[in-house]
Structure formats: structure tokens, C-alpha cells
């Protein structure tokens, strides 16, 4: 543990050393911290390679790139605070003419994958609040390894994804929450976010004042800073007048990881109509599938398809 204090020589030395290293050393990681004098805690996440993996192979317009990058940051921040083992999925259904949907999956290891669908006529500069319509819907699905799954509906009347999620935590989960999300996916290929949440307290009046104070401090973060500086330096710049504990032992990696596999698509094909499979085989001599998430292709040659057709016929009789 490292304690941030105004005149802490050890911390200042640490910051100096960090400045000499690559600022990107803290990217694709999420770091937890806690305020020693307030009943508040938080996390900071920065992404770089995780975004590249998410967007690679897709021709997303700027607005969709940034939406997916923000959703990637958001699910990592949410998973860190929900503290569970399993899957978490954030979905936005467009309901409009040009934006159809975006989905982002993650787990307790912050292994993420995502996908979006849109019309080619979409304006690439469309802001978040204009991508959505009255018919749009945002949901969060939590699928723990142990226990019952949970589905929540998130109000979309706010101007940004961060504000929508703040409202969800504050109103539905009933935990006062403030979230900041920054995305420059289409230029630098980076995004970042900070979440501050209230802890159980015996003095709610003081906590409310402390929460507002910390929120004002965090509001001074700029996109240029949070997308270029080390996470510890950012926290030092924001809270060097406060007493803050960092938890580097809890620092987790964030990555893009698709769970597709040849076996998965083989199993999927075996549940299709065997006559349709035979028709494709006769026409093309093989069957090729493509993962929508990572764009990886899997080709099944003649003998493989014959085996798949046999399995498909078995499924047909059950």
C-alpha cells in the first residue's frame, strides 16, 4: 500500500520514477484506491491495446468507435464495484434509423469483447444522446458463476453513458456514484475512466459533503491528462492534498479476448438444417464461418462438413 499525502517524500520519489517511465505502463489496467479521511473509494482504468483489439477488423464510424470504447471502460468500472465472478454484459439497443445496437461483454478478469451494428448512412459525429431515441433501451446483465442472474434496465434520458450509469447506481443500486469516462478511440486509440462511490457510513451528512468535494476535484481531470499520464500520477495531481491509499496488489489487467473457437462453430453448425449444410457443401465444397466479434474465420472442408451433417441429423431426430 502507498499513502498519498501532501508532503510524503516517498510518494514524490515514486512519482518522479514513474515520470521517467512510459506513461502507457498503466494502460490496460484498473487500479483501486480509497480515501482515508472519507467514506469513499474509487477505481481508475485506462485502455489502449484493449480498444485496438475491440475495434480491429471493423469499419466502425467515429461515434461507434467511441461508444464501444466508453462501454469497455464502463463495464470494467462496474465489474470492479459489483465484485462478483462471472459475466457482465452492457447492451444499448438503438431503436432508431441508423444506430441499431452495441453490446460489450466482460468477466471478473476484465476480458472484454464487443460488437455494434449500424446503418452506413449514420453520421460519424453523432453524439451519444442523439444515437438514442425514445425507443432505445440500455440494459445490464450480470451472470454470476454462483447465484441467480440479474438484469437491470438503465435510464437513457441522460446526455452521456457515464451519467446514465451514475443514475443507475444511485437510483437502482442505491449507492451514490460519480463516473467520468473519456474516449479518443478514433485518434489515439485510448480511453479512460474514474469511478467514485460511497462506502457505508455513520455520518451521511459529512459523506455527502465529502462526495461533492472529491467530485469537484475529479472534475478537473482533462482528457489530455488522463489519456497520456500514468494512473498514479493522475491520482496524485487530483488528490495530492488528500490522504489516499492505493491498492497496487489489486491492480488488474484489461484486455480484449474473444472466446470463439473452431469447436464452438462446429457445434453451432451441427444445429442447423442438414439439408442446408449439404446444399452449401455441394455449391462451395466447404463451409466458412466468421466470428462477428474478432473477425476470425473458420473453414470446414468436405470431410469435416460430412461429420457435421451427421451430427445435425442426430439433433434433428431429438
C-alpha positions as CSV (number, residue, x, y, z in Angstrom):
1,X,0.0,0.0,0.0
2,X,1.2,3.5,-0.8
3,X,-0.4,6.5,1.0
4,X,-0.8,9.8,-0.9
5,X,-0.1,12.8,1.4
6,X,0.9,16.3,0.7
7,X,4.5,16.1,2.0
8,X,5.1,12.5,1.5
9,X,8.7,12.2,0.2
10,X,8.4,8.6,-0.6
11,X,5.4,9.2,-2.8
12,X,7.1,12.1,-4.5
13,X,10.0,9.9,-5.3
14,X,7.7,7.3,-6.7
15,X,6.1,9.9,-8.9
16,X,9.5,11.0,-10.2
17,X,10.4,7.5,-11.1
18,X,7.1,6.9,-12.8
19,X,7.6,10.1,-14.9
20,X,10.8,8.6,-16.3
21,X,8.9,5.5,-17.5
22,X,6.5,5.2,-20.3
23,X,3.2,6.8,-19.5
24,X,1.5,3.9,-21.1
25,X,2.7,1.5,-18.5
26,X,-0.5,1.9,-16.6
27,X,-2.8,1.5,-19.6
28,X,-4.9,-1.6,-20.0
29,X,-5.1,-1.8,-16.2
30,X,-7.6,-0.8,-13.5
31,X,-6.3,0.4,-10.1
32,X,-8.4,0.7,-6.9
33,X,-8.0,3.5,-4.3
34,X,-9.6,4.7,-1.1
35,X,-9.9,8.0,0.7
36,X,-8.6,7.6,4.3
37,X,-10.5,10.5,5.8
38,X,-13.7,10.0,3.8
39,X,-16.1,7.0,3.4
40,X,-15.4,6.9,-0.3
41,X,-13.5,4.7,-2.6
42,X,-12.8,4.5,-6.4
43,X,-11.1,3.0,-9.4
44,X,-9.2,4.4,-12.4
45,X,-9.0,2.5,-15.6
46,X,-7.1,3.3,-18.8
47,X,-7.3,1.3,-22.1
48,X,-5.2,1.2,-25.2
49,X,-4.5,-2.3,-26.6
50,X,-7.8,-3.5,-25.3
51,X,-9.5,-0.9,-27.5
52,X,-7.4,-1.9,-30.5
53,X,-8.5,-5.5,-30.1
54,X,-12.1,-4.4,-29.8
55,X,-12.1,-2.3,-33.0
56,X,-9.6,-4.2,-35.2
57,X,-11.2,-5.7,-38.3
58,X,-14.3,-3.5,-38.1
59,X,-15.0,-0.4,-40.1
60,X,-16.9,1.5,-37.3
61,X,-17.5,5.2,-37.8
62,X,-16.1,7.6,-35.1
63,X,-19.2,7.7,-33.0
64,X,-19.5,3.9,-32.8
65,X,-15.8,3.5,-32.0
66,X,-16.1,5.9,-29.1
67,X,-19.3,4.4,-27.9
68,X,-17.7,0.9,-27.7
69,X,-14.6,2.3,-26.1
70,X,-16.7,4.0,-23.4
71,X,-18.7,0.8,-22.9
72,X,-15.5,-1.1,-22.4
73,X,-14.3,1.3,-19.8
74,X,-17.8,1.3,-18.2
75,X,-18.1,-2.5,-17.8
76,X,-14.6,-2.6,-16.2
77,X,-15.5,0.1,-13.7
78,X,-18.9,-1.6,-13.0
79,X,-17.4,-5.0,-12.6
80,X,-14.8,-3.7,-10.1
81,X,-17.5,-2.3,-7.9
82,X,-20.0,-5.1,-8.2
83,X,-17.3,-7.6,-7.1
84,X,-18.5,-10.9,-8.5
85,X,-17.2,-13.8,-10.5
86,X,-18.9,-14.4,-13.8
87,X,-20.0,-12.4,-16.9
88,X,-21.3,-8.9,-17.2
89,X,-23.0,-7.6,-20.3
90,X,-23.9,-4.0,-21.2
91,X,-26.3,-3.5,-24.1
92,X,-27.6,-0.5,-25.9
93,X,-30.4,-1.0,-28.4
94,X,-30.7,1.9,-30.7
95,X,-34.4,1.8,-31.8
96,X,-33.6,4.5,-34.4
97,X,-32.9,4.6,-38.1
98,X,-29.2,4.5,-38.2
99,X,-27.9,3.1,-34.9
100,X,-29.0,-0.5,-34.2
101,X,-27.2,-1.8,-31.2
102,X,-23.9,-2.1,-29.3
103,X,-23.0,-4.8,-26.8
104,X,-20.0,-5.2,-24.5
105,X,-19.2,-8.4,-22.5
106,X,-16.7,-8.8,-19.7
107,X,-15.8,-11.0,-16.8
108,X,-14.1,-10.7,-13.4
109,X,-10.7,-10.8,-15.2
110,X,-11.7,-7.8,-17.4
111,X,-11.5,-9.9,-20.6
112,X,-13.8,-7.9,-22.9
113,X,-15.3,-8.3,-26.3
114,X,-17.9,-6.2,-28.0
115,X,-19.9,-5.6,-31.2
116,X,-22.0,-2.9,-32.8
117,X,-24.4,-2.7,-35.7
118,X,-25.4,0.5,-37.6
119,X,-26.6,1.8,-40.9
120,X,-24.0,3.1,-43.4
121,X,-25.8,6.4,-43.5
122,X,-25.0,7.2,-39.9
123,X,-23.3,10.5,-39.2
124,X,-19.9,9.6,-37.7
125,X,-20.1,12.7,-35.5
126,X,-23.4,11.8,-33.9
127,X,-23.2,12.3,-30.1
128,X,-24.3,9.7,-27.6
129,X,-27.7,11.4,-26.7
130,X,-28.6,11.6,-30.4
131,X,-27.7,7.9,-31.2
132,X,-30.6,7.0,-28.9
133,X,-34.3,7.6,-29.3
134,X,-37.4,7.2,-27.2
135,X,-37.5,3.5,-28.3
136,X,-33.9,2.9,-27.3
137,X,-33.1,0.7,-24.3
138,X,-30.0,0.1,-22.2
139,X,-29.6,-3.0,-20.1
140,X,-27.1,-4.6,-17.8
141,X,-27.0,-8.4,-17.4
142,X,-25.0,-9.9,-14.5
143,X,-24.4,-13.7,-14.8
144,X,-22.5,-14.9,-11.8
145,X,-20.9,-18.3,-11.7
146,X,-22.7,-18.9,-8.4
147,X,-26.2,-17.5,-7.7
148,X,-29.0,-16.1,-9.8
149,X,-28.5,-14.0,-12.9
150,X,-29.7,-10.3,-12.7
151,X,-31.0,-8.0,-15.4
152,X,-31.3,-4.3,-14.9
153,X,-32.7,-1.5,-17.1
154,X,-30.8,1.7,-17.3
155,X,-32.4,5.1,-17.8
156,X,-31.2,6.6,-21.1
157,X,-32.5,10.1,-20.6
158,X,-29.1,11.5,-19.7
159,X,-26.6,13.1,-22.1
160,X,-23.8,10.6,-21.7
161,X,-23.1,7.0,-20.9
162,X,-21.4,8.0,-17.7
163,X,-24.4,10.0,-16.5
164,X,-26.7,7.1,-17.3
165,X,-24.6,4.7,-15.3
166,X,-24.3,7.1,-12.4
167,X,-28.1,7.3,-12.2
168,X,-28.4,3.5,-12.3
169,X,-26.0,3.0,-9.4
170,X,-27.5,5.9,-7.4
171,X,-31.2,5.1,-8.0
172,X,-31.3,1.3,-8.6
173,X,-28.4,0.0,-6.6
174,X,-28.8,2.9,-4.2
175,X,-25.1,3.7,-3.9
176,X,-24.1,7.3,-4.5
177,X,-21.8,7.2,-7.6
178,X,-19.9,9.5,-9.8
179,X,-18.4,8.3,-13.1
180,X,-16.1,10.1,-15.6
181,X,-15.4,8.4,-19.0
182,X,-13.1,9.8,-21.7
183,X,-12.7,8.3,-25.2
184,X,-10.4,9.2,-28.1
185,X,-10.7,5.8,-29.7
186,X,-10.7,7.1,-33.3
187,X,-7.5,9.2,-32.9
188,X,-5.1,8.0,-30.1
189,X,-6.9,4.7,-29.7
190,X,-7.2,5.3,-25.9
191,X,-9.9,5.7,-23.4
192,X,-10.1,6.0,-19.6
193,X,-12.5,6.4,-16.7
194,X,-12.8,7.0,-13.0
195,X,-15.5,5.9,-10.6
196,X,-16.0,7.3,-7.1
197,X,-18.5,5.6,-4.8
198,X,-19.8,6.0,-1.3
199,X,-19.0,3.4,1.3
200,X,-21.3,2.5,4.3
201,X,-21.1,5.4,6.7
202,X,-22.3,6.5,10.1
203,X,-22.3,10.2,9.1
204,X,-24.3,10.6,5.8
205,X,-24.3,14.4,6.1
206,X,-20.5,14.6,6.2
207,X,-20.2,11.9,3.5
208,X,-22.4,14.0,1.1
209,X,-20.1,17.0,1.6
210,X,-17.0,14.8,1.1
211,X,-18.5,13.3,-2.0
212,X,-19.2,16.7,-3.5
213,X,-15.6,17.8,-2.6
214,X,-14.0,14.8,-4.2
215,X,-16.3,15.2,-7.3
216,X,-15.2,18.8,-7.7
217,X,-11.5,17.7,-7.6
218,X,-12.1,14.9,-10.1
219,X,-13.9,17.3,-12.4
220,X,-10.6,19.0,-13.0
221,X,-9.3,15.9,-14.9
222,X,-8.8,16.7,-18.6
223,X,-8.9,14.2,-21.5
224,X,-5.4,15.1,-22.4
225,X,-4.1,14.2,-19.0
226,X,-6.0,11.0,-18.4
227,X,-5.1,9.7,-21.8
228,X,-1.4,10.4,-21.6
229,X,-0.3,10.1,-17.9
230,X,0.3,7.2,-15.6
231,X,-2.6,6.4,-13.4
232,X,-0.7,7.1,-10.2
233,X,0.4,10.5,-11.5
234,X,-3.2,11.3,-12.3
235,X,-4.4,10.4,-8.8
236,X,-1.5,12.4,-7.3
237,X,-2.5,15.5,-9.4
238,X,-6.1,15.2,-8.4
239,X,-5.8,14.3,-4.7
240,X,-2.3,15.4,-3.5
241,X,-4.0,17.4,-0.8
242,X,-5.9,14.4,0.4
243,X,-5.0,11.2,2.2
244,X,-5.5,8.4,-0.3
245,X,-4.5,4.7,-0.2
246,X,-3.7,2.9,-3.5
247,X,-4.0,-0.8,-3.8
248,X,-1.5,-1.9,-6.4
249,X,-1.9,-5.6,-5.2
250,X,-5.5,-5.4,-6.6
251,X,-4.5,-3.9,-9.9
252,X,-6.0,-5.9,-12.7
253,X,-5.3,-6.1,-16.4
254,X,-7.9,-5.1,-19.0
255,X,-7.9,-6.9,-22.4
256,X,-9.8,-7.8,-25.5
257,X,-10.4,-11.5,-25.6
258,X,-12.8,-13.3,-27.9
259,X,-14.0,-16.7,-26.7
260,X,-14.7,-18.0,-30.2
261,X,-13.2,-21.4,-31.3
262,X,-13.4,-23.9,-34.1
263,X,-15.3,-26.3,-31.7
264,X,-17.9,-23.6,-31.0
265,X,-18.7,-23.1,-34.6
266,X,-18.7,-26.8,-35.3
267,X,-21.2,-27.2,-32.6
268,X,-23.3,-24.3,-33.9
269,X,-23.3,-25.7,-37.5
270,X,-24.5,-29.1,-36.2
271,X,-27.7,-27.4,-35.0
272,X,-28.5,-26.1,-38.5
273,X,-30.7,-27.9,-41.1
274,X,-28.6,-30.8,-42.5
275,X,-30.1,-30.2,-46.0
276,X,-29.0,-26.6,-46.0
277,X,-25.5,-27.7,-44.9
278,X,-25.4,-30.3,-47.7
279,X,-26.5,-27.6,-50.2
280,X,-23.7,-25.2,-49.2
281,X,-21.2,-28.0,-49.3
282,X,-22.3,-29.0,-52.8
283,X,-22.1,-25.4,-54.0
284,X,-18.8,-24.3,-52.4
285,X,-17.0,-27.5,-51.4
286,X,-16.6,-26.3,-47.9
287,X,-18.2,-24.1,-45.2
288,X,-16.6,-21.0,-43.8
289,X,-17.8,-19.2,-40.7
290,X,-16.7,-15.8,-39.3
291,X,-16.7,-14.6,-35.8
292,X,-18.6,-11.3,-35.6
293,X,-16.5,-10.1,-32.6
294,X,-12.9,-10.7,-33.8
295,X,-13.4,-11.4,-37.5
296,X,-11.5,-14.7,-37.3
297,X,-12.7,-17.2,-39.9
298,X,-13.0,-21.0,-39.5
299,X,-13.2,-23.2,-42.6
300,X,-14.6,-26.7,-42.6
301,X,-13.5,-28.8,-45.5
302,X,-15.6,-31.6,-47.2
303,X,-14.9,-34.4,-44.7
304,X,-15.5,-32.0,-41.7
305,X,-18.8,-30.9,-43.1
306,X,-19.9,-34.5,-43.7
307,X,-19.3,-35.2,-40.0
308,X,-21.2,-32.0,-39.1
309,X,-24.1,-33.1,-41.2
310,X,-24.3,-36.5,-39.4
311,X,-24.4,-34.6,-36.1
312,X,-27.1,-32.3,-37.5
313,X,-29.3,-35.2,-38.5
314,X,-28.9,-36.6,-34.9
315,X,-30.0,-33.3,-33.5
316,X,-32.9,-33.2,-35.9
317,X,-34.3,-36.5,-34.5
318,X,-34.2,-35.4,-30.9
